[in-house]
Amino acid sequence: MRNGNQWILAAVLAALLVGATWFCVSVWRSTPGMPVYGNVILAVAAVLMLVSGCGLIALMFYSHRKGYDEPPRSNDAARK
């Protein structure tokens, strides 16, 4: 019974994906083309977003390796 429900779910999700793809392509084809400066701005924005995302991920790994993400510890036991 469970296997049948998974097939029904997969079929419904596939139909939704096909419908959404058809809608996106039809809207994309009905709109006018973007001027060259718009494409340049879009490309620059995409590169900046990629660089900032990679930089933030690199900072996350750096912070984790240096131990900056560890919870604070008290040194009261060492003083006694």
PDB file with one MODEL, atoms N, CA, C and O in Angstrom:
MODEL        1
ATOM      1  N   MET A   1       0.832  -1.210   0.000  1.00  0.00           N
ATOM      2  CA  MET A   1       0.000   0.000   0.000  1.00  0.00           C
ATOM      3  C   MET A   1       0.869   1.265   0.000  1.00  0.00           C
ATOM      4  O   MET A   1       0.570   2.236  -0.694  1.00  0.00           O
ATOM      5  N   ARG A   2       1.941   1.235   0.784  1.00  0.00           N
ATOM      6  CA  ARG A   2       2.789   2.412   0.875  1.00  0.00           C
ATOM      7  C   ARG A   2       3.468   2.704  -0.463  1.00  0.00           C
ATOM      8  O   ARG A   2       3.616   3.866  -0.841  1.00  0.00           O
ATOM      9  N   ASN A   3       3.872   1.679  -1.166  1.00  0.00           N
ATOM     10  CA  ASN A   3       4.531   1.861  -2.455  1.00  0.00           C
ATOM     11  C   ASN A   3       3.581   2.520  -3.460  1.00  0.00           C
ATOM     12  O   ASN A   3       4.013   3.343  -4.267  1.00  0.00           O
ATOM     13  N   GLY A   4       2.301   2.168  -3.418  1.00  0.00           N
ATOM     14  CA  GLY A   4       1.313   2.795  -4.300  1.00  0.00           C
ATOM     15  C   GLY A   4       1.129   4.268  -4.000  1.00  0.00           C
ATOM     16  O   GLY A   4       0.986   5.080  -4.915  1.00  0.00           O
ATOM     17  N   ASN A   5       1.131   4.617  -2.726  1.00  0.00           N
ATOM     18  CA  ASN A   5       1.011   6.026  -2.349  1.00  0.00           C
ATOM     19  C   ASN A   5       2.220   6.831  -2.807  1.00  0.00           C
ATOM     20  O   ASN A   5       2.084   7.998  -3.177  1.00  0.00           O
ATOM     21  N   GLN A   6       3.391   6.224  -2.785  1.00  0.00           N
ATOM     22  CA  GLN A   6       4.584   6.928  -3.248  1.00  0.00           C
ATOM     23  C   GLN A   6       4.513   7.191  -4.746  1.00  0.00           C
ATOM     24  O   GLN A   6       4.935   8.249  -5.212  1.00  0.00           O
ATOM     25  N   TRP A   7       3.980   6.233  -5.504  1.00  0.00           N
ATOM     26  CA  TRP A   7       3.843   6.438  -6.949  1.00  0.00           C
ATOM     27  C   TRP A   7       2.837   7.538  -7.259  1.00  0.00           C
ATOM     28  O   TRP A   7       3.044   8.333  -8.176  1.00  0.00           O
ATOM     29  N   ILE A   8       1.754   7.585  -6.501  1.00  0.00           N
ATOM     30  CA  ILE A   8       0.744   8.640  -6.708  1.00  0.00           C
ATOM     31  C   ILE A   8       1.354  10.005  -6.378  1.00  0.00           C
ATOM     32  O   ILE A   8       1.160  10.973  -7.114  1.00  0.00           O
ATOM     33  N   LEU A   9       2.083  10.074  -5.280  1.00  0.00           N
ATOM     34  CA  LEU A   9       2.730  11.333  -4.901  1.00  0.00           C
ATOM     35  C   LEU A   9       3.733  11.765  -5.960  1.00  0.00           C
ATOM     36  O   LEU A   9       3.783  12.940  -6.325  1.00  0.00           O
ATOM     37  N   ALA A  10       4.532  10.826  -6.455  1.00  0.00           N
ATOM     38  CA  ALA A  10       5.510  11.151  -7.493  1.00  0.00           C
ATOM     39  C   ALA A  10       4.818  11.632  -8.763  1.00  0.00           C
ATOM     40  O   ALA A  10       5.308  12.559  -9.409  1.00  0.00           O
ATOM     41  N   ALA A  11       3.693  11.029  -9.138  1.00  0.00           N
ATOM     42  CA  ALA A  11       2.970  11.439 -10.338  1.00  0.00           C
ATOM     43  C   ALA A  11       2.390  12.846 -10.172  1.00  0.00           C
ATOM     44  O   ALA A  11       2.443  13.653 -11.100  1.00  0.00           O
ATOM     45  N   VAL A  12       1.842  13.138  -9.000  1.00  0.00           N
ATOM     46  CA  VAL A  12       1.277  14.471  -8.751  1.00  0.00           C
ATOM     47  C   VAL A  12       2.384  15.520  -8.776  1.00  0.00           C
ATOM     48  O   VAL A  12       2.209  16.588  -9.364  1.00  0.00           O
ATOM     49  N   LEU A  13       3.522  15.231  -8.146  1.00  0.00           N
ATOM     50  CA  LEU A  13       4.624  16.182  -8.141  1.00  0.00           C
ATOM     51  C   LEU A  13       5.202  16.386  -9.539  1.00  0.00           C
ATOM     52  O   LEU A  13       5.584  17.500  -9.897  1.00  0.00           O
ATOM     53  N   ALA A  14       5.267  15.317 -10.327  1.00  0.00           N
ATOM     54  CA  ALA A  14       5.749  15.445 -11.704  1.00  0.00           C
ATOM     55  C   ALA A  14       4.797  16.294 -12.533  1.00  0.00           C
ATOM     56  O   ALA A  14       5.240  17.104 -13.347  1.00  0.00           O
ATOM     57  N   ALA A  15       3.490  16.118 -12.334  1.00  0.00           N
ATOM     58  CA  ALA A  15       2.510  16.931 -13.059  1.00  0.00           C
ATOM     59  C   ALA A  15       2.623  18.398 -12.665  1.00  0.00           C
ATOM     60  O   ALA A  15       2.516  19.277 -13.520  1.00  0.00           O
ATOM     61  N   LEU A  16       2.838  18.668 -11.388  1.00  0.00           N
ATOM     62  CA  LEU A  16       3.026  20.055 -10.945  1.00  0.00           C
ATOM     63  C   LEU A  16       4.292  20.657 -11.539  1.00  0.00           C
ATOM     64  O   LEU A  16       4.305  21.829 -11.915  1.00  0.00           O
ATOM     65  N   LEU A  17       5.351  19.867 -11.625  1.00  0.00           N
ATOM     66  CA  LEU A  17       6.595  20.352 -12.225  1.00  0.00           C
ATOM     67  C   LEU A  17       6.408  20.670 -13.701  1.00  0.00           C
ATOM     68  O   LEU A  17       6.897  21.693 -14.180  1.00  0.00           O
ATOM     69  N   VAL A  18       5.709  19.809 -14.424  1.00  0.00           N
ATOM     70  CA  VAL A  18       5.457  20.057 -15.850  1.00  0.00           C
ATOM     71  C   VAL A  18       4.599  21.305 -16.025  1.00  0.00           C
ATOM     72  O   VAL A  18       4.869  22.116 -16.910  1.00  0.00           O
ATOM     73  N   GLY A  19       3.572  21.473 -15.199  1.00  0.00           N
ATOM     74  CA  GLY A  19       2.713  22.650 -15.292  1.00  0.00           C
ATOM     75  C   GLY A  19       3.463  23.937 -14.979  1.00  0.00           C
ATOM     76  O   GLY A  19       3.295  24.939 -15.674  1.00  0.00           O
ATOM     77  N   ALA A  20       4.281  23.916 -13.947  1.00  0.00           N
ATOM     78  CA  ALA A  20       5.056  25.108 -13.590  1.00  0.00           C
ATOM     79  C   ALA A  20       6.069  25.448 -14.671  1.00  0.00           C
ATOM     80  O   ALA A  20       6.278  26.622 -14.976  1.00  0.00           O
ATOM     81  N   THR A  21       6.706  24.425 -15.258  1.00  0.00           N
ATOM     82  CA  THR A  21       7.662  24.662 -16.335  1.00  0.00           C
ATOM     83  C   THR A  21       6.972  25.243 -17.554  1.00  0.00           C
ATOM     84  O   THR A  21       7.482  26.180 -18.168  1.00  0.00           O
ATOM     85  N   TRP A  22       5.832  24.705 -17.906  1.00  0.00           N
ATOM     86  CA  TRP A  22       5.080  25.230 -19.054  1.00  0.00           C
ATOM     87  C   TRP A  22       4.703  26.692 -18.823  1.00  0.00           C
ATOM     88  O   TRP A  22       4.851  27.519 -19.723  1.00  0.00           O
ATOM     89  N   PHE A  23       4.217  27.017 -17.622  1.00  0.00           N
ATOM     90  CA  PHE A  23       3.827  28.390 -17.316  1.00  0.00           C
ATOM     91  C   PHE A  23       5.021  29.334 -17.401  1.00  0.00           C
ATOM     92  O   PHE A  23       4.915  30.416 -17.978  1.00  0.00           O
ATOM     93  N   CYS A  24       6.164  28.929 -16.829  1.00  0.00           N
ATOM     94  CA  CYS A  24       7.348  29.787 -16.856  1.00  0.00           C
ATOM     95  C   CYS A  24       7.835  30.031 -18.284  1.00  0.00           C
ATOM     96  O   CYS A  24       8.199  31.154 -18.633  1.00  0.00           O
ATOM     97  N   VAL A  25       7.843  28.991 -19.103  1.00  0.00           N
ATOM     98  CA  VAL A  25       8.302  29.150 -20.481  1.00  0.00           C
ATOM     99  C   VAL A  25       7.342  30.026 -21.269  1.00  0.00           C
ATOM    100  O   VAL A  25       7.782  30.841 -22.079  1.00  0.00           O
ATOM    101  N   SER A  26       6.041  29.878 -21.051  1.00  0.00           N
ATOM    102  CA  SER A  26       5.074  30.703 -21.791  1.00  0.00           C
ATOM    103  C   SER A  26       5.179  32.173 -21.398  1.00  0.00           C
ATOM    104  O   SER A  26       5.064  33.048 -22.257  1.00  0.00           O
ATOM    105  N   VAL A  27       5.393  32.457 -20.132  1.00  0.00           N
ATOM    106  CA  VAL A  27       5.558  33.848 -19.697  1.00  0.00           C
ATOM    107  C   VAL A  27       6.874  34.408 -20.223  1.00  0.00           C
ATOM    108  O   VAL A  27       6.929  35.565 -20.639  1.00  0.00           O
ATOM    109  N   TRP A  28       7.933  33.605 -20.212  1.00  0.00           N
ATOM    110  CA  TRP A  28       9.233  34.044 -20.683  1.00  0.00           C
ATOM    111  C   TRP A  28       9.190  34.403 -22.170  1.00  0.00           C
ATOM    112  O   TRP A  28       9.785  35.397 -22.587  1.00  0.00           O
ATOM    113  N   ARG A  29       8.497  33.609 -22.955  1.00  0.00           N
ATOM    114  CA  ARG A  29       8.422  33.868 -24.397  1.00  0.00           C
ATOM    115  C   ARG A  29       7.522  35.063 -24.737  1.00  0.00           C
ATOM    116  O   ARG A  29       7.694  35.680 -25.787  1.00  0.00           O
ATOM    117  N   SER A  30       6.579  35.389 -23.873  1.00  0.00           N
ATOM    118  CA  SER A  30       5.653  36.482 -24.185  1.00  0.00           C
ATOM    119  C   SER A  30       6.205  37.852 -23.790  1.00  0.00           C
ATOM    120  O   SER A  30       5.654  38.871 -24.205  1.00  0.00           O
ATOM    121  N   THR A  31       7.264  37.900 -23.010  1.00  0.00           N
ATOM    122  CA  THR A  31       7.819  39.187 -22.605  1.00  0.00           C
ATOM    123  C   THR A  31       8.864  39.657 -23.611  1.00  0.00           C
ATOM    124  O   THR A  31       9.506  38.831 -24.261  1.00  0.00           O
ATOM    125  N   PRO A  32       9.044  40.963 -23.748  1.00  0.00           N
ATOM    126  CA  PRO A  32      10.059  41.465 -24.688  1.00  0.00           C
ATOM    127  C   PRO A  32      11.469  41.186 -24.163  1.00  0.00           C
ATOM    128  O   PRO A  32      11.664  40.948 -22.971  1.00  0.00           O
ATOM    129  N   GLY A  33      12.440  41.220 -25.066  1.00  0.00           N
ATOM    130  CA  GLY A  33      13.827  40.969 -24.693  1.00  0.00           C
ATOM    131  C   GLY A  33      14.404  42.089 -23.847  1.00  0.00           C
ATOM    132  O   GLY A  33      13.944  43.230 -23.908  1.00  0.00           O
ATOM    133  N   MET A  34      15.400  41.759 -23.068  1.00  0.00           N
ATOM    134  CA  MET A  34      16.036  42.731 -22.198  1.00  0.00           C
ATOM    135  C   MET A  34      17.172  43.421 -22.970  1.00  0.00           C
ATOM    136  O   MET A  34      17.864  42.769 -23.751  1.00  0.00           O
ATOM    137  N   PRO A  35      17.372  44.727 -22.761  1.00  0.00           N
ATOM    138  CA  PRO A  35      18.474  45.411 -23.447  1.00  0.00           C
ATOM    139  C   PRO A  35      19.829  44.912 -22.929  1.00  0.00           C
ATOM    140  O   PRO A  35      19.907  44.217 -21.916  1.00  0.00           O
ATOM    141  N   VAL A  36      20.885  45.283 -23.649  1.00  0.00           N
ATOM    142  CA  VAL A  36      22.231  44.803 -23.327  1.00  0.00           C
ATOM    143  C   VAL A  36      22.657  45.239 -21.930  1.00  0.00           C
ATOM    144  O   VAL A  36      23.241  44.447 -21.190  1.00  0.00           O
ATOM    145  N   TYR A  37      22.373  46.489 -21.557  1.00  0.00           N
ATOM    146  CA  TYR A  37      22.798  46.945 -20.234  1.00  0.00           C
ATOM    147  C   TYR A  37      22.090  46.171 -19.127  1.00  0.00           C
ATOM    148  O   TYR A  37      22.648  45.998 -18.044  1.00  0.00           O
ATOM    149  N   GLY A  38      20.889  45.712 -19.380  1.00  0.00           N
ATOM    150  CA  GLY A  38      20.192  44.884 -18.399  1.00  0.00           C
ATOM    151  C   GLY A  38      20.875  43.545 -18.210  1.00  0.00           C
ATOM    152  O   GLY A  38      20.990  43.053 -17.088  1.00  0.00           O
ATOM    153  N   ASN A  39      21.331  42.949 -19.312  1.00  0.00           N
ATOM    154  CA  ASN A  39      22.068  41.688 -19.213  1.00  0.00           C
ATOM    155  C   ASN A  39      23.384  41.873 -18.477  1.00  0.00           C
ATOM    156  O   ASN A  39      23.784  41.013 -17.693  1.00  0.00           O
ATOM    157  N   VAL A  40      24.061  42.992 -18.725  1.00  0.00           N
ATOM    158  CA  VAL A  40      25.331  43.263 -18.038  1.00  0.00           C
ATOM    159  C   VAL A  40      25.098  43.420 -16.542  1.00  0.00           C
ATOM    160  O   VAL A  40      25.837  42.856 -15.735  1.00  0.00           O
ATOM    161  N   ILE A  41      24.083  44.180 -16.171  1.00  0.00           N
ATOM    162  CA  ILE A  41      23.772  44.383 -14.754  1.00  0.00           C
ATOM    163  C   ILE A  41      23.405  43.057 -14.094  1.00  0.00           C
ATOM    164  O   ILE A  41      23.831  42.783 -12.973  1.00  0.00           O
ATOM    165  N   LEU A  42      22.624  42.241 -14.776  1.00  0.00           N
ATOM    166  CA  LEU A  42      22.243  40.937 -14.244  1.00  0.00           C
ATOM    167  C   LEU A  42      23.458  40.038 -14.057  1.00  0.00           C
ATOM    168  O   LEU A  42      23.552  39.336 -13.050  1.00  0.00           O
ATOM    169  N   ALA A  43      24.386  40.048 -15.003  1.00  0.00           N
ATOM    170  CA  ALA A  43      25.590  39.223 -14.899  1.00  0.00           C
ATOM    171  C   ALA A  43      26.477  39.694 -13.749  1.00  0.00           C
ATOM    172  O   ALA A  43      27.004  38.875 -12.996  1.00  0.00           O
ATOM    173  N   VAL A  44      26.645  41.017 -13.611  1.00  0.00           N
ATOM    174  CA  VAL A  44      27.465  41.547 -12.521  1.00  0.00           C
ATOM    175  C   VAL A  44      26.839  41.205 -11.174  1.00  0.00           C
ATOM    176  O   VAL A  44      27.549  40.826 -10.243  1.00  0.00           O
ATOM    177  N   ALA A  45      25.539  41.331 -11.062  1.00  0.00           N
ATOM    178  CA  ALA A  45      24.855  40.998  -9.814  1.00  0.00           C
ATOM    179  C   ALA A  45      25.010  39.511  -9.490  1.00  0.00           C
ATOM    180  O   ALA A  45      25.218  39.150  -8.332  1.00  0.00           O
ATOM    181  N   ALA A  46      24.911  38.660 -10.489  1.00  0.00           N
ATOM    182  CA  ALA A  46      25.067  37.221 -10.254  1.00  0.00           C
ATOM    183  C   ALA A  46      26.479  36.895  -9.777  1.00  0.00           C
ATOM    184  O   ALA A  46      26.653  36.080  -8.871  1.00  0.00           O
ATOM    185  N   VAL A  47      27.482  37.521 -10.374  1.00  0.00           N
ATOM    186  CA  VAL A  47      28.863  37.282  -9.957  1.00  0.00           C
ATOM    187  C   VAL A  47      29.083  37.788  -8.534  1.00  0.00           C
ATOM    188  O   VAL A  47      29.725  37.108  -7.734  1.00  0.00           O
ATOM    189  N   LEU A  48      28.566  38.956  -8.209  1.00  0.00           N
ATOM    190  CA  LEU A  48      28.719  39.492  -6.854  1.00  0.00           C
ATOM    191  C   LEU A  48      28.031  38.608  -5.821  1.00  0.00           C
ATOM    192  O   LEU A  48      28.565  38.403  -4.731  1.00  0.00           O
ATOM    193  N   MET A  49      26.875  38.094  -6.142  1.00  0.00           N
ATOM    194  CA  MET A  49      26.177  37.201  -5.217  1.00  0.00           C
ATOM    195  C   MET A  49      26.967  35.904  -5.025  1.00  0.00           C
ATOM    196  O   MET A  49      27.047  35.387  -3.910  1.00  0.00           O
ATOM    197  N   LEU A  50      27.544  35.381  -6.093  1.00  0.00           N
ATOM    198  CA  LEU A  50      28.343  34.162  -5.995  1.00  0.00           C
ATOM    199  C   LEU A  50      29.590  34.396  -5.148  1.00  0.00           C
ATOM    200  O   LEU A  50      29.937  33.565  -4.308  1.00  0.00           O
ATOM    201  N   VAL A  51      30.261  35.517  -5.365  1.00  0.00           N
ATOM    202  CA  VAL A  51      31.472  35.832  -4.601  1.00  0.00           C
ATOM    203  C   VAL A  51      31.140  36.044  -3.123  1.00  0.00           C
ATOM    204  O   VAL A  51      31.851  35.544  -2.251  1.00  0.00           O
ATOM    205  N   SER A  52      30.072  36.777  -2.839  1.00  0.00           N
ATOM    206  CA  SER A  52      29.724  37.011  -1.435  1.00  0.00           C
ATOM    207  C   SER A  52      29.287  35.717  -0.751  1.00  0.00           C
ATOM    208  O   SER A  52      29.609  35.506   0.418  1.00  0.00           O
ATOM    209  N   GLY A  53      28.569  34.857  -1.448  1.00  0.00           N
ATOM    210  CA  GLY A  53      28.166  33.578  -0.867  1.00  0.00           C
ATOM    211  C   GLY A  53      29.368  32.695  -0.580  1.00  0.00           C
ATOM    212  O   GLY A  53      29.458  32.096   0.491  1.00  0.00           O
ATOM    213  N   CYS A  54      30.295  32.610  -1.531  1.00  0.00           N
ATOM    214  CA  CYS A  54      31.511  31.815  -1.319  1.00  0.00           C
ATOM    215  C   CYS A  54      32.351  32.397  -0.186  1.00  0.00           C
ATOM    216  O   CYS A  54      32.937  31.653   0.601  1.00  0.00           O
ATOM    217  N   GLY A  55      32.410  33.716  -0.101  1.00  0.00           N
ATOM    218  CA  GLY A  55      33.156  34.351   0.981  1.00  0.00           C
ATOM    219  C   GLY A  55      32.561  34.064   2.343  1.00  0.00           C
ATOM    220  O   GLY A  55      33.292  33.810   3.300  1.00  0.00           O
ATOM    221  N   LEU A  56      31.246  34.102   2.439  1.00  0.00           N
ATOM    222  CA  LEU A  56      30.606  33.810   3.722  1.00  0.00           C
ATOM    223  C   LEU A  56      30.795  32.349   4.127  1.00  0.00           C
ATOM    224  O   LEU A  56      30.996  32.053   5.305  1.00  0.00           O
ATOM    225  N   ILE A  57      30.732  31.447   3.169  1.00  0.00           N
ATOM    226  CA  ILE A  57      30.972  30.041   3.478  1.00  0.00           C
ATOM    227  C   ILE A  57      32.423  29.845   3.925  1.00  0.00           C
ATOM    228  O   ILE A  57      32.691  29.100   4.867  1.00  0.00           O
ATOM    229  N   ALA A  58      33.364  30.523   3.240  1.00  0.00           N
ATOM    230  CA  ALA A  58      34.769  30.422   3.635  1.00  0.00           C
ATOM    231  C   ALA A  58      34.976  30.964   5.050  1.00  0.00           C
ATOM    232  O   ALA A  58      35.727  30.375   5.827  1.00  0.00           O
ATOM    233  N   LEU A  59      34.330  32.065   5.393  1.00  0.00           N
ATOM    234  CA  LEU A  59      34.433  32.600   6.752  1.00  0.00           C
ATOM    235  C   LEU A  59      33.851  31.639   7.775  1.00  0.00           C
ATOM    236  O   LEU A  59      34.374  31.523   8.884  1.00  0.00           O
ATOM    237  N   MET A  60      32.787  30.956   7.422  1.00  0.00           N
ATOM    238  CA  MET A  60      32.184  29.992   8.332  1.00  0.00           C
ATOM    239  C   MET A  60      33.159  28.845   8.621  1.00  0.00           C
ATOM    240  O   MET A  60      33.326  28.449   9.774  1.00  0.00           O
ATOM    241  N   PHE A  61      33.801  28.312   7.573  1.00  0.00           N
ATOM    242  CA  PHE A  61      34.761  27.234   7.771  1.00  0.00           C
ATOM    243  C   PHE A  61      35.981  27.727   8.551  1.00  0.00           C
ATOM    244  O   PHE A  61      36.483  27.015   9.421  1.00  0.00           O
ATOM    245  N   TYR A  62      36.458  28.921   8.256  1.00  0.00           N
ATOM    246  CA  TYR A  62      37.600  29.484   8.966  1.00  0.00           C
ATOM    247  C   TYR A  62      37.276  29.653  10.454  1.00  0.00           C
ATOM    248  O   TYR A  62      38.086  29.302  11.312  1.00  0.00           O
ATOM    249  N   SER A  63      36.110  30.182  10.751  1.00  0.00           N
ATOM    250  CA  SER A  63      35.698  30.393  12.128  1.00  0.00           C
ATOM    251  C   SER A  63      35.587  29.066  12.872  1.00  0.00           C
ATOM    252  O   SER A  63      35.976  28.970  14.036  1.00  0.00           O
ATOM    253  N   HIS A  64      35.065  28.058  12.213  1.00  0.00           N
ATOM    254  CA  HIS A  64      34.912  26.760  12.854  1.00  0.00           C
ATOM    255  C   HIS A  64      36.269  26.125  13.131  1.00  0.00           C
ATOM    256  O   HIS A  64      36.467  25.536  14.194  1.00  0.00           O
ATOM    257  N   ARG A  65      37.197  26.233  12.202  1.00  0.00           N
ATOM    258  CA  ARG A  65      38.518  25.615  12.385  1.00  0.00           C
ATOM    259  C   ARG A  65      39.346  26.323  13.452  1.00  0.00           C
ATOM    260  O   ARG A  65      40.151  25.683  14.129  1.00  0.00           O
ATOM    261  N   LYS A  66      39.165  27.614  13.611  1.00  0.00           N
ATOM    262  CA  LYS A  66      39.921  28.362  14.618  1.00  0.00           C
ATOM    263  C   LYS A  66      39.304  28.248  16.008  1.00  0.00           C
ATOM    264  O   LYS A  66      39.907  28.696  16.983  1.00  0.00           O
ATOM    265  N   GLY A  67      38.122  27.659  16.119  1.00  0.00           N
ATOM    266  CA  GLY A  67      37.496  27.465  17.417  1.00  0.00           C
ATOM    267  C   GLY A  67      36.665  28.634  17.896  1.00  0.00           C
ATOM    268  O   GLY A  67      36.309  28.698  19.073  1.00  0.00           O
ATOM    269  N   TYR A  68      36.351  29.553  17.012  1.00  0.00           N
ATOM    270  CA  TYR A  68      35.549  30.713  17.423  1.00  0.00           C
ATOM    271  C   TYR A  68      34.085  30.351  17.671  1.00  0.00           C
ATOM    272  O   TYR A  68      33.346  31.139  18.260  1.00  0.00           O
ATOM    273  N   ASP A  69      33.666  29.181  17.231  1.00  0.00           N
ATOM    274  CA  ASP A  69      32.278  28.771  17.400  1.00  0.00           C
ATOM    275  C   ASP A  69      32.048  27.957  18.669  1.00  0.00           C
ATOM    276  O   ASP A  69      30.924  27.534  18.938  1.00  0.00           O
ATOM    277  N   GLU A  70      33.094  27.736  19.442  1.00  0.00           N
ATOM    278  CA  GLU A  70      32.955  26.964  20.667  1.00  0.00           C
ATOM    279  C   GLU A  70      32.232  27.786  21.725  1.00  0.00           C
ATOM    280  O   GLU A  70      32.383  29.007  21.771  1.00  0.00           O
ATOM    281  N   PRO A  71      31.452  27.130  22.573  1.00  0.00           N
ATOM    282  CA  PRO A  71      30.781  27.886  23.642  1.00  0.00           C
ATOM    283  C   PRO A  71      31.807  28.370  24.665  1.00  0.00           C
ATOM    284  O   PRO A  71      32.842  27.729  24.847  1.00  0.00           O
ATOM    285  N   PRO A  72      31.538  29.480  25.328  1.00  0.00           N
ATOM    286  CA  PRO A  72      32.493  29.999  26.310  1.00  0.00           C
ATOM    287  C   PRO A  72      32.618  29.049  27.501  1.00  0.00           C
ATOM    288  O   PRO A  72      31.647  28.410  27.906  1.00  0.00           O
ATOM    289  N   ARG A  73      33.828  28.968  28.051  1.00  0.00           N
ATOM    290  CA  ARG A  73      34.070  28.113  29.216  1.00  0.00           C
ATOM    291  C   ARG A  73      34.598  28.955  30.367  1.00  0.00           C
ATOM    292  O   ARG A  73      35.313  29.935  30.157  1.00  0.00           O
ATOM    293  N   SER A  74      34.255  28.581  31.534  1.00  0.00           N
ATOM    294  CA  SER A  74      34.717  29.294  32.713  1.00  0.00           C
ATOM    295  C   SER A  74      36.021  28.651  33.217  1.00  0.00           C
ATOM    296  O   SER A  74      36.175  27.430  33.181  1.00  0.00           O
ATOM    297  N   ASN A  75      36.931  29.473  33.674  1.00  0.00           N
ATOM    298  CA  ASN A  75      38.204  28.998  34.211  1.00  0.00           C
ATOM    299  C   ASN A  75      38.186  28.992  35.752  1.00  0.00           C
ATOM    300  O   ASN A  75      39.249  28.974  36.374  1.00  0.00           O
ATOM    301  N   ASP A  76      37.010  29.006  36.367  1.00  0.00           N
ATOM    302  CA  ASP A  76      36.923  29.013  37.826  1.00  0.00           C
ATOM    303  C   ASP A  76      37.533  27.763  38.443  1.00  0.00           C
ATOM    304  O   ASP A  76      38.169  27.853  39.493  1.00  0.00           O
ATOM    305  N   ALA A  77      37.358  26.606  37.826  1.00  0.00           N
ATOM    306  CA  ALA A  77      37.886  25.357  38.370  1.00  0.00           C
ATOM    307  C   ALA A  77      39.409  25.361  38.310  1.00  0.00           C
ATOM    308  O   ALA A  77      40.046  24.772  39.183  1.00  0.00           O
ATOM    309  N   ALA A  78      40.003  25.989  37.337  1.00  0.00           N
ATOM    310  CA  ALA A  78      41.467  26.013  37.203  1.00  0.00           C
ATOM    311  C   ALA A  78      42.096  26.952  38.234  1.00  0.00           C
ATOM    312  O   ALA A  78      43.260  26.762  38.587  1.00  0.00           O
ATOM    313  N   ARG A  79      41.382  27.940  38.720  1.00  0.00           N
ATOM    314  CA  ARG A  79      41.926  28.913  39.670  1.00  0.00           C
ATOM    315  C   ARG A  79      42.012  28.359  41.086  1.00  0.00           C
ATOM    316  O   ARG A  79      42.827  28.833  41.878  1.00  0.00           O
ATOM    317  N   LYS A  80      41.200  27.376  41.420  1.00  0.00           N
ATOM    318  CA  LYS A  80      41.155  26.883  42.812  1.00  0.00           C
ATOM    319  C   LYS A  80      42.238  25.914  43.122  1.00  0.00           C
ATOM    320  O   LYS A  80      42.321  25.421  44.247  1.00  0.00           O
TER     321      LYS A  80
ENDMDL
END
